[in-house]
Amino acid sequence: MAEYPKLTHRPEWTALADHRAQGQPRLRELFAADPGRAERYVVRVGDLHIDYSKQLITDETLALLQELATATGVFALRDAMFRGEKINLTERRAVLHTALRASRDAVVEVDGENVVPKVHAVLDKMAGFAERVRSGEWTGHTGRRIKNVVNIGIGGSDLGPAMAYEALRPYTARELTFRFVSNVDGSDLHEATRDLDPAETLFIVASKTFTTIETITNATSARSWLLNGLDDGGTSRSSEFENGGDKAVAKHFVALSTNAEKVTEFGIDPDNMFEFWDWVGGRYSYDSAIGLSLMIAIGPDRFREMLDGFRIVDDHFRTAPAEANAPLLLGLLGIWYDNFFDAQTHAVLPYSHYLSKFTAYLQQLDMESNGKSVQRDGKPVEWQTGPVVWGTPGTNGQHAYYQLIHQGTKLIPADFIGFARPVAELSEELKAQHDLLMANFFAQTQALAFGKTAEEVRAEGVAEEQVAHRTFRGDHPTTTILSPELTPSVLGQLIALYEHKVFVQGAVWNIDSFDQWGVELGKVLAKRVEPALTEGADVPGLDPSTTALVAAYRTLKNA
Ligand code: F6P
């Protein structure tokens, strides 16, 4: 691998550091000197209107950031990703979530094989199955219609479909019930199934590896719940498959995985497996077979509209010039704050109740991708990498943690995501509330940017001892992402925007955004500790603190 010059020694980096050292730009002054920035600092992609005029930047900042992107090879790495090169170095894999939304006639090769026909074959198989469930043609073991769909998965095999199901609820088949089980805490499966009839319930076991302990444990318990609950006098227990599978399981369990062997071992009919491939990262997978629950919910046509939305942003990221390239700009703005303002976090604040799980989804996308501290060649990084991503839908956050954003001591860059229209199915009275929601949306970014000076506070007749308390510093940077309506296509556009933003940042920081070794140690230790909890077994090498805690746990448990 070619030697990568130390990032902080690059002239483009030191130029940015010098630029930053010239002082903190004030948004009031920037707008006064250049009102045109309100129109100029806008980028449009698909249905997304992205306004970054309230960022602490000037034309010079942008030019310097773009020079950094060029110098660090962001564009070359981007092209290598789209070409199917193995840019996930530690796992030696291609990174081709973009192939999941490629059009039927596209050609994307991995090891000389065009993968697009495989992608569409699985999409077609998913569509056929989704239609059969939606129409009632696919029935449970006792012949009853499927009314409930329970997705069992975790991380990328849960967050995407769960988030998108919430986001697109108005587009879902309302007569069906959808639940998402991820936590190995048995309460999750219990609450998800306690009011369901097994005869009407379909389980979708989603796991790329089909070895994830949480998912396999929950799927095993779900199988027992099904077989115990089916009111057929136990005839469903007759073994039909070679691997000890079960007739009932075949009608109530399907799998989404890359691992046919493990799926079969679990007892799921391989015909009921929907495949994806190792070049799809878990956190980049909900537009693959992992989206089956979503496809059943919204139907294949809407699912394809969502894929079209992804593709709009993929094409834009691949071809738009640097100065109008939305994911590039968002990625570079994040670097500006992360590395030159020492911002530790990034808030994503959607003003849509339907996006209640959006930020949780982005947490995995961003933090599992860019929460790294070694470079691609294994050397330690000596600069900040991925931020802590957090946030909940407005306006609830306004009455909880916005105080800290407005008047705390930390700089918290934030993305505000809003829509011009409420969803069509709301009553006229509820639709009218949308302007109030959006008034808050615009007011918050205004207050964050421009604050309120002491003079303005005094002019309102506020007593002098209160002036400092009621002053707002302002200069809190925000990006506003506005689109007409939360449709499947717009959701796809938003997700692809963040996927590529994360890519840009990983490329500049010279880290592998596509592995996740950091989750392994905890998994291994959990396996080791478990016998100590269940049987009180001695665990060799357990540290004194954990040993004492395990002892306390066992005392409480057995009290
Ligand atoms: O948390 C680690 C991780 O490997 C994620 O990357 C992945 O999305 C999740 O576990 C679930 O993995 P699987 O789909 O293989 O069950």
Residues whose N, C-alpha, C, O or C-beta is under 5 A from the ligand:
A	BS01	F6P	I154 G155 G156 S157 A206 S207 K208 T209 F210 T212 T215 G282 R283 Q516 V519
